[in-house]
Amino acid sequence: MLEVKGIYKTFNPGTVNEKHALNGVDLTMEDGDFITVIGGNGAGKSTLMNAIAGVWPIDEGTILIDGANVTHLSEHKRAAFIGRVFQDPMMGTAATMGIEENLALAKRRGKRRTLMPGIKRAEREEYRELLKTLGLGLENRLTSKVGLLSGGQRQALTLLMATLIKPKLLLLDEHTAALDPKTAAKVLSATDRIVGKDHLTTLMITHNMRDAIVHGNRLIMMHDGRIILDIRGAEKQKLTVEDLMHEFEKISGEAFASDKALLG
């Protein structure tokens, strides 16, 4: 479903601020893979996700989604393939519009606009049932402005919007990092349920090693713009945080220096 072949990205080339963010990254995701991505600050996690989403052009390499070469497609054209949830709960929704209006926009993504009535009764019931699965009481607030919601409620809504029309690829960019632990657990639970139900191919960046181990069927660790560890299946299920620390230090020759990842 996703093929990343030898991609490189350097920011501010030829200046004192030159940064080699991606250094020949190769990654293949099968249909239905749920990969968690872990790594310290500056490892290249978000750069990789932004490269896949088309936020900026890569310097070298190829990106294919479901066999289609999207390497030179703009971000808005890649949106036809990709659903995305950002770290900031304020992104991904229209704050001044109601919950049902935001869901309606997501449902109509990529379709031709008509002069038919905006939201029909059956559609409204569909949204109500979907919102019930979140366990956040949003099914009784369909007309509430999204800007009035808490960060966790808004992030859960964004997750629903990103997956309402099944994407080829779901990108989750530390989507629980700004939430308190209890709310983050609810959003992660909803993530597992939605990804599992629709068999979504998913790439999730997380700052929390425990979350990286518990969620998904595969884990990759990045360091200095490269993938240095790729663990899947039964091997991943037996992992502990201590195992990950040991593997990182053995491969990179450094101590893992992210307190957020260790203590989260």
Secondary structure as UniProt FT lines:
FT   STRAND          2..11
FT   TURN            13..14
FT   TURN            16..17
FT   STRAND          19..29
FT   TURN            31..32
FT   STRAND          34..39
FT   TURN            41..42
FT   HELIX           45..53
FT   STRAND          60..65
FT   TURN            66..67
FT   STRAND          68..69
FT   TURN            71..72
FT   HELIX           75..78
FT   TURN            79..81
FT   STRAND          82..85
FT   TURN            89..90
FT   TURN            95..96
FT   HELIX           99..107
FT   TURN            108..110
FT   HELIX           121..132
FT   TURN            133..135
FT   HELIX           138..140
FT   TURN            142..143
FT   HELIX           146..148
FT   HELIX           151..163
FT   STRAND          169..173
FT   TURN            175..178
FT   HELIX           181..198
FT   STRAND          202..205
FT   HELIX           209..214
FT   STRAND          218..223
FT   TURN            224..225
FT   STRAND          226..232
FT   HELIX           233..237
FT   HELIX           241..252
FT   HELIX           259..263
//
